[in-house]
Amino acid sequence: MRRSTGPRTQLWIAVALAGALDFVANWLAAHLLVPVGPFVVPGGTFVFALGFTTYDFIRRQYGLRPTVYAVLLGFAASVLYATLIGGGVGRIAVAGLIALACSSAMDLATQTVTIRRPIWQYIVASNAVSLLIDSVVFATIAFAALPLGVRVQIIEGQYIVKVAMTVVSIPLVYWARAWARDGQAALSADRLTA
């Protein structure tokens, strides 16, 4: 008999993944700058977009309440990083927390409007709006001492990378949905044969 994970276990895996992605994004943002063409972006930018795509998956697959829990866990992971590990990068940590709060709220609002669209449109639309807000808020606060032109370049670079990571992650959402369906089907079959 094949052992499968049930919907509840799959949900907790997705929520834990979202929290872990936020934690890793914070660490990378504080410790790694990556040149991307004419831009230099914090390393966490690459991982952060995957966290938002994970929120999109949770919302579409499991609903609003689990998504809010995932966002709160991501925020808690960011606070944990900022207070316990992120010493020496105070303004960057604060900028990340404020940007996460603003962009997560906008992501949930955008998801509500776009939830009936095909998955790829739903993800692109919600991430396009929320990740732009995240990029603007984060760069404005974290790099306030830099000239406006430099901050605009940071915002542009972050946003381009986040959108690219969103597009790259869309097939992962389709795979995760199939995994969730297979787990539910296997669980139902196990119940019938038990």
N, C-alpha and C positions, 0 to 999 in steps of 0.2 A: 504494500500500500504506500502510495506517495504521500509524504508529509508536506503540507503547504502552510503558508502563513495566512492567517485570516485577515479580514478587513481592519480589525482593530489594531493588530500587530503592524500591518502595513501603514496605517495612519501614524502610529507612534514612530515608526522608522522615518517616515517623511518629516514629521515634526522635529525629531532629533536631528535629522540632516539639515533642516533649515537653521536650527540653532547653531550647529557646528559650522555651517558655512559662514554665518555672521561672525562667529568667534575668529575663524581663520582669516576672514576678510579684514578684520580689525588688526590682527597681527601683521598681515602682509602690508596693509596700508601704512603702518607705523615703521616698517623695517625694509621695505623694498620699493624703489622707484624704477619703473620700466620705460625705456624709450620706445615710443611707437610712432614711427615717421617723424614728423616735426614736433611731436608732443612727448611729454614725460608724464606718466600716470602712476599713481600709487598702485602697488601690486595687488592690493585688496580689490581693486576695481574689477578684475577678471572674475573673482570668486563672488563678489557681491551680486552681480547680475544673476548668477546661478541660484542664489538664495531667493531672489524675487521670483524667478521662474518656478522654484519649489513652492513658494506661497501660491502661485497661480495654479499649480497642480493640486495642492491641498484644497483650495477653494472650489475648484471644478469637480474634484472627486468626492470630497467629504463635507463641503459646506462652509458657511461663514464662521461658525463658532470654533471649529478646529483651526481655521486660518488665523483667527484672532489669537488663539493660544500659541500658534507657531510664531506669530509676530511678536507677542510678548516674550516668548522664550528667546527669540533673536535679540530683542532689546535687552533682556536680562544677561544674555551672553556678552553683549556689547558693554553693559555696565560692569560686569565681572571683569572683562578684559581691562577696561579703563581704570578700575579701582585697584585691582590686584597685580596686574602685569604691565599695564601701559604707562607706568611712571616715566616721566620725562617727555611725554608727548601730550601734555594736558589739553592744549587747544585742539589738537587733532582728535583726541578722544571725545571731547565735548562736541566738536563739530560733527563727528560721526554719529553721536547719540541724537543730536537735534535733527540732523539730516535723516536718520533712520525713522524717527518719529513722524516727521513731516511726510516723507516719501511713502512710508507704510500706510499712513492714513489715506493718502491719495491713491495708492495702489488698491486698497479695499474699495474705495469709492468708484474707481474706474472699473474694477472687476464687476461691481454691481450693475453698471450700465452695459458692459460688453459680454456678460456671462453666456448669453444665448448665441453668440457668434461662433463660427468654427474655432477650434482650439488655437490654431496658429494666429488667427486674427485677434482673438481674446488676449493671448499672451503678448503679442507685439503691441497692441493698443495700451494695455495696462502698464507694461514696462516702459513704453515710450514716454508716457506722461510721468510716471512715478520716478523713473531713473533720471529724467531731466531735472526734476525738483531736487532729487538727492544730490546730483552733481553741482547744481547752483548753490544750494544751501551749504554743502560740505566745503566746497572750494572758497566760498565767500567768508566763512568763519575760520576755517583752518589756515588759510593763507591770506588773512586780512592785511598783513604787513607788506605783502608784495604789491607791485604796481597792478593796476586794473588790467592792462594788456596781458600780463603773465597769468593772472587769475582766469581771464577769458580763455587763454590757451589750455589751462588745466581743465576747465569746465568742458571745452570742446573735446579734448583728448579722452577724458573720463567718459563722456557721453558716447562717443564713437565706439570705444571699447565695450561699454555696457550694452549698447545696441547689438554689436557684433556677437557678444557672448549670448545675448538673448536669442538671436537667430540660430546660433550653433546649438543651443540647448533645446530647441523645440522638438527635435526627434527624440530626445530623452524623455520628454513629457509623454509623447505617444507610446514609447516603450513602457514607461511607468504605469500608464493607464492600462495597457495590455497585461502587465504584471498584476495589477490590482484585480482586473477582471478574471485572470487565470486563477488567482488565489481564492476569489469568491466562488468560482465555478468548482474548483477542487474541494473547497470546504463543503459546498452543497452536495457534491458527489460522495464525499466521505460520510456525510450524515445519512444519505440514502442507503449506503451499504453497511452502515453500522448496526 
